[in-house]
Amino acid sequence: MMLAVSYPLLLLVIGALLLLGSWAPMMLRRLPLSLPMLCLLAGFGLSFTNLVRLPAGPLGDGGVAEKINEMIVVLALMEAGLRLDRRFSLRRWASVWRLLLIAMPLTIGTLLLLGHYALGFGWPASLLLAASLAPTDPVLAADVQTGPPGAGEDGETRFALTAEAGLNDGFAFPFIVLALLLERGVADIGHWLAADLFGELAVGLLVGTIVGRAVGYLLFELPAIKLSNTGEGLAAIGATLLCYAVTLMLQGNGFVAVFVSAIAIRSTCPDDAFHVTMAEFSAQVERVLVMLILLVLGWGLGSGLLQAITPMGVCVALVLIAVIRPASALIGFAGSREGRYARMLIGFFGIRGIGTLFYLQYAFNRQPFAEKQAIWAICSLAIAASVFVHGILSKPAMARADARRLQNQEG
């Protein structure tokens, strides 16, 4: 991603992003607007000026944008894990397993079939489309996620959406790898299942647990000096990068490892206020990077990124948000104790975002796909639609859910 922009203008944009990232959340609290919406609109508007110029295919080519998005996702995973007050257990996290093991595979399967039979893509490209769009995003979902660490239980809806977004990036990534292998014609399903899926997940779980326990000890329980006494939120970034790097070196699933490490850190001295400091610092760094990426995405939307989309592609992008994800989640929650309104919210607020951009960049930077432009167009439209539809509806819907939960507690 190369920006043809003057140095003073670049400084101006960075300064404006920093100020906007600090000011906008407070100002937009009572409005049906979100910071991602403003960034997309700003980028879209810039596409009609000569202030910023990007080369053709800026979102899919080059490793810089891929690495930025990768860092955004891992920081978001750390933040999401630190925000969860609920202790981990198979029973307490039942809603998450329903989303990961039922709703997500149904979404991938449905999109896979639509990609091949409705859009005419080859099976590898269809799988890439499905795996890129199936997971929800931990980055753009602040309005539907749990509050800061120590804020207490925010209800099953917020918990399920936060924990799902923290885990499903890691569960989707092996299917991106499978799409690449299929496109190259070298896919060995047995090896993929053993190594790329279950093997990497196991390594990620193990490394995440070990690193999280070790970092938690250093932060909160070290006899000589507890690092939490320093009050440096930078520790969260260090823990994120350390865990992610070690897992990659051991050929494990880094996304799963980072989220699991965050859960392990959160379980260490859970009442310590330093958890809030780390989560807030991660969110601040992540927010600035997200704003930059969304400006670029908005620029792309106004500069031809959607040229390759077809009417059927538009339908697939919109049906994913309005039908496929909600229906898959409702099926996943069949027989559960969750109320109808909670199920509907969990199903509807499956927000798409930065993770999808990273998956596509990862795939296209390693393997050419004939369907590349069409896939970019569909995914970009789905992200934009999610940003606006979910951004407008999330605050009133979640406010109603919170009110119902408090009413039930009082009753």
C-alpha positions in Angstrom: 0.0 0.0 0.0 1.9 3.1 -1.3 0.4 6.5 -0.6 1.3 9.3 -3.0 0.9 12.1 -0.5 3.0 15.1 0.7 4.8 14.8 4.0 2.9 17.8 5.6 -0.4 16.3 4.5 0.6 12.9 5.9 1.3 14.5 9.2 -2.0 16.4 9.0 -3.9 13.1 8.4 -2.1 11.3 11.3 -2.7 14.2 13.7 -6.4 14.4 12.6 -6.8 10.6 13.1 -5.3 10.8 16.6 -7.6 13.7 17.6 -10.6 12.1 16.0 -9.9 8.7 17.7 -9.9 10.5 21.1 -12.8 12.8 20.5 -15.3 11.0 18.3 -16.2 8.1 20.6 -17.4 10.5 23.3 -19.2 12.8 20.8 -20.9 9.9 19.0 -22.1 8.1 22.2 -25.7 9.3 21.8 -25.8 9.3 18.0 -26.6 6.4 15.7 -23.1 6.8 14.2 -19.8 5.2 14.7 -16.1 6.1 14.1 -15.7 3.4 11.4 -18.7 5.0 9.5 -17.0 8.4 9.6 -13.7 7.0 8.4 -15.3 5.1 5.5 -17.1 8.3 4.5 -14.0 10.4 4.8 -12.0 8.0 2.6 -14.8 7.8 0.1 -14.9 11.6 -0.1 -11.1 11.8 -0.5 -11.3 9.5 -3.6 -12.9 12.4 -5.5 -10.0 14.7 -4.7 -6.3 14.8 -5.7 -5.1 15.0 -2.1 -4.4 11.2 -1.9 -3.5 8.9 -4.7 -3.1 5.1 -4.4 -1.9 2.7 -7.1 -4.2 0.2 -8.7 -5.3 -2.6 -6.4 -4.0 -1.0 -3.2 -6.0 -3.2 -0.9 -4.8 -6.5 -2.2 -1.2 -6.0 -3.3 1.9 -5.5 -1.2 2.8 -6.7 2.2 2.5 -3.4 4.2 -1.3 -3.3 4.3 -1.4 -7.0 5.1 0.9 -6.6 8.1 -0.9 -3.6 9.4 -4.2 -5.5 9.3 -2.6 -8.5 10.9 -1.4 -6.3 13.8 -4.8 -4.7 14.1 -6.5 -8.2 14.4 -4.0 -9.5 17.0 -4.3 -6.4 19.1 -8.1 -6.6 18.9 -7.9 -10.2 20.0 -5.8 -9.3 23.1 -8.2 -6.5 23.9 -11.3 -8.8 23.5 -9.8 -11.4 25.8 -8.9 -8.8 28.5 -12.5 -7.4 28.5 -14.1 -10.8 29.4 -14.9 -11.1 33.1 -16.5 -14.5 32.8 -14.1 -17.3 33.8 -13.5 -19.9 31.1 -15.3 -23.3 31.3 -17.0 -25.5 28.7 -20.4 -25.0 30.3 -20.1 -21.2 30.9 -19.0 -20.7 27.3 -21.7 -22.9 25.8 -23.1 -20.0 23.6 -19.6 -19.5 22.1 -19.3 -23.2 21.1 -22.7 -23.0 19.4 -21.5 -20.1 17.3 -18.1 -21.6 16.5 -19.1 -25.2 15.9 -22.5 -24.8 14.4 -23.2 -21.3 13.1 -19.8 -20.6 11.6 -19.5 -23.9 9.6 -23.1 -23.3 8.3 -22.0 -19.9 7.2 -18.9 -21.2 5.5 -20.9 -24.0 3.8 -23.6 -21.7 2.5 -21.2 -19.1 1.2 -19.1 -21.9 -0.4 -22.2 -23.1 -2.4 -23.3 -19.6 -3.3 -19.8 -18.8 -4.5 -19.6 -21.8 -6.8 -23.2 -22.1 -8.0 -24.5 -18.6 -7.9 -21.3 -16.6 -8.7 -19.6 -19.2 -10.9 -16.4 -19.2 -8.9 -14.1 -22.2 -8.8 -14.2 -24.2 -5.6 -10.9 -22.7 -4.2 -12.1 -19.1 -4.8 -15.5 -20.0 -3.3 -13.8 -21.3 -0.2 -11.6 -18.2 0.0 -14.7 -16.0 -0.2 -16.6 -18.1 2.4 -13.7 -18.3 4.9 -13.0 -14.6 4.6 -16.5 -13.5 5.2 -17.6 -16.2 7.8 -15.9 -15.0 10.9 -17.1 -12.0 12.9 -14.8 -9.1 13.5 -13.3 -8.2 17.0 -12.2 -4.8 15.7 -15.3 -3.0 14.6 -17.7 -4.5 17.2 -17.1 -2.2 20.2 -20.8 -1.2 20.5 -21.9 -4.8 20.9 -19.1 -6.2 23.0 -18.6 -6.3 26.8 -17.5 -3.3 28.8 -14.0 -2.8 30.2 -12.4 -5.3 32.5 -14.0 -5.5 35.9 -17.3 -3.9 34.7 -19.2 -7.1 35.6 -21.4 -9.3 33.5 -22.9 -7.6 30.5 -25.3 -10.4 29.6 -25.1 -13.4 27.3 -25.5 -11.3 24.1 -22.4 -9.1 24.6 -20.4 -12.0 26.0 -21.2 -14.3 23.2 -20.4 -11.7 20.5 -17.1 -10.8 22.2 -15.8 -14.3 22.8 -17.0 -15.5 19.4 -15.1 -12.7 17.6 -12.0 -13.5 19.7 -11.9 -17.2 18.6 -13.4 -17.4 15.1 -10.6 -15.6 13.4 -8.3 -18.5 14.4 -10.9 -21.1 13.4 -11.3 -19.5 10.0 -7.7 -19.1 9.1 -7.0 -22.8 8.4 -9.8 -22.6 5.7 -7.9 -19.7 4.0 -4.8 -22.0 3.9 -7.0 -24.8 2.4 -8.2 -22.5 -0.3 -4.6 -21.6 -1.2 -3.7 -25.3 -1.3 -6.7 -26.1 -3.5 -5.8 -23.3 -5.9 -2.3 -24.6 -6.2 -3.5 -28.1 -6.7 -1.5 -29.6 -3.9 -4.2 -30.0 -1.2 -3.8 -33.1 0.9 -7.0 -33.1 3.1 -5.6 -35.6 5.6 -2.4 -33.5 6.1 -4.5 -30.3 6.2 -6.7 -31.7 8.9 -3.9 -33.1 11.0 -1.4 -30.2 10.6 -3.1 -27.0 9.5 -6.3 -27.4 11.3 -6.0 -29.5 14.5 -2.2 -29.3 14.8 -2.0 -25.6 14.6 -5.0 -25.1 16.9 -3.4 -27.4 19.5 -0.1 -25.5 19.4 -2.0 -22.2 19.6 -4.0 -23.3 22.6 -0.8 -24.6 24.3 1.4 -21.6 23.6 -1.4 -19.2 24.5 -2.0 -20.8 27.8 1.7 -21.0 28.7 2.6 -17.5 27.6 -0.6 -16.1 29.2 0.2 -17.8 32.6 3.8 -16.6 32.4 2.9 -13.0 31.5 0.2 -13.0 34.2 2.8 -14.1 36.8 5.3 -11.4 35.7 2.6 -8.7 35.7 0.7 -9.5 38.9 2.5 -12.1 41.1 6.3 -11.6 40.7 7.6 -11.4 44.3 10.3 -8.9 43.7 8.4 -6.4 41.6 5.0 -6.7 40.0 5.1 -5.2 36.6 1.5 -4.1 37.0 2.8 -1.5 39.5 4.4 0.4 36.7 1.0 1.2 35.2 2.5 0.8 31.7 -0.2 -0.3 29.3 2.5 -1.1 26.8 2.8 -4.4 28.5 -0.3 -5.5 26.6 1.4 -4.8 23.3 4.5 -6.7 24.4 2.5 -9.7 25.5 0.5 -9.7 22.2 3.6 -9.6 20.0 5.5 -12.1 22.2 2.7 -14.7 22.2 2.0 -14.2 18.5 5.7 -14.5 17.4 6.4 -17.6 19.5 3.3 -19.3 18.1 4.3 -18.5 14.5 7.8 -19.8 15.1 6.3 -23.0 16.4 3.9 -23.1 13.4 0.8 -22.7 15.5 -2.4 -20.7 15.2 -1.3 -17.3 16.3 -4.8 -15.8 16.5 -6.0 -18.5 18.8 -2.9 -18.2 20.9 -3.2 -14.4 21.4 -6.9 -14.7 22.5 -6.2 -17.6 24.8 -3.2 -15.8 26.4 -5.4 -12.8 27.0 -7.9 -15.1 28.8 -5.1 -16.5 30.9 -3.8 -13.1 31.8 -7.3 -11.9 32.7 -7.7 -14.8 35.1 -4.6 -13.7 37.0 -5.6 -11.3 39.8 -8.8 -10.4 37.9 -9.7 -7.5 40.3 -6.4 -5.6 39.5 -7.1 -2.3 37.8 -4.1 -2.9 35.5 -6.3 -5.1 33.3 -8.2 -1.9 32.4 -5.0 -0.1 31.6 -3.8 -2.8 29.3 -7.2 -3.1 27.5 -7.5 0.6 27.0 -3.9 1.0 25.7 -4.5 -1.8 23.2 -7.7 -0.2 22.1 -6.1 3.2 21.5 -3.3 1.8 19.3 -5.7 -0.4 17.5 -8.2 2.4 16.9 -5.6 4.6 15.1 -4.6 1.8 12.8 -8.2 0.9 12.1 -9.0 4.5 11.1 -6.1 4.5 8.6 -7.2 1.2 7.1 -10.9 2.3 6.8 -9.8 5.6 5.2 -8.0 3.5 2.6 -11.0 1.2 2.2 -13.3 4.2 1.7 -10.9 5.6 -0.9 -11.0 2.2 -2.7 -14.8 2.1 -2.7 -14.9 5.4 -4.4 -12.0 4.6 -6.8 -13.2 1.5 -8.6 -13.0 -1.3 -6.0 -16.6 -2.2 -6.7 -16.3 -2.2 -10.5 -16.0 -6.0 -10.7 -19.2 -6.6 -8.7 -22.3 -8.2 -10.3 -25.9 -8.1 -9.2 -25.5 -11.6 -7.8 -22.4 -10.5 -5.9 -24.4 -7.6 -4.4 -27.0 -10.2 -3.3 -24.5 -12.5 -1.8 -22.9 -9.7 0.3 -26.3 -8.4 1.6 -27.8 -11.8 2.1 -24.8 -12.8 4.3 -25.7 -9.9 6.7 -29.5 -10.1 6.5 -30.1 -13.9 6.2 -27.1 -16.3 6.3 -25.5 -15.2 9.5 -28.7 -14.6 11.5 -30.2 -18.0 10.3 -27.0 -19.9 11.0 -26.9 -18.4 14.6 -30.6 -19.2 15.2 -29.9 -22.8 14.1 -26.9 -22.9 16.4 -29.0 -21.8 19.4 -31.8 -24.2 18.8 -32.6 -25.8 22.1 -30.7 -23.3 24.2 -32.1 -21.4 27.1 -31.4 -18.0 25.6 -34.4 -15.8 25.0 -35.7 -15.0 21.5 -34.5 -11.4 21.6 -31.0 -12.4 22.7 -30.8 -15.0 19.9 -31.9 -12.5 17.3 -29.3 -10.0 18.5 -26.5 -12.5 18.6 -27.4 -13.7 15.1 -27.8 -10.3 13.5 -24.7 -8.5 14.9 -22.2 -10.7 13.2 -20.1 -7.7 12.2 -17.6 -8.1 9.3 -14.4 -6.0 9.1 -10.6 -5.9 9.3 -10.2 -9.7 9.6 -11.7 -10.1 6.2 -9.3 -7.6 4.7 -6.4 -9.5 6.2 -7.5 -12.9 4.9 -7.8 -11.6 1.4 -4.5 -9.8 1.5 -2.8 -12.9 2.9 -4.2 -15.1 0.2 -3.7 -12.8 -2.8 -0.2 -11.9 -1.8 0.7 -15.6 -2.0 -1.4 -17.0 -4.8 -3.1 -15.4 -7.9 -6.8 -16.1 -8.2 -8.7 -15.4 -11.4 -11.7 -14.2 -9.3 -9.6 -11.8 -7.3 -11.3 -8.5 -8.3 -14.8 -10.0 -7.9 -13.9 -11.4 -4.4 -12.5 -8.0 -3.4 -15.7 -6.2 -4.6 -18.0 -8.6 -2.7 -16.1 -8.6 0.5 -15.6 -4.8 0.5 -19.3 -4.3 -0.1 -20.1 -6.7 2.8 -17.8 -4.8 5.1 -19.2 -1.4 4.2 -22.7 -2.6 4.5 -21.9 -4.2 7.9 -20.2 -1.0 9.1 -23.3 1.1 8.3 -26.2 -1.3 9.0 -24.7 -2.6 12.3 -23.3 0.8 13.2 -26.7 2.5 13.0 -28.6 -0.3 14.7 -26.2 -1.5 17.4 -26.6 1.3 20.0 -30.5 1.3 20.2 -30.6 -2.5 20.0 -28.0 -3.1 22.6 -29.5 -0.4 24.9 -32.8 -2.3 24.8 -31.0 -5.6 25.5 -29.2 -4.0 28.5 -32.5 -2.6 29.8 -34.3 -5.9 29.5 -31.4 -7.7 31.3 -31.4 -5.2 34.2 -35.2 -5.4 34.4 -35.0 -9.2 34.6 -32.3 -9.0 37.3 -34.4 -6.6 39.4 -37.5 -8.8 38.9 
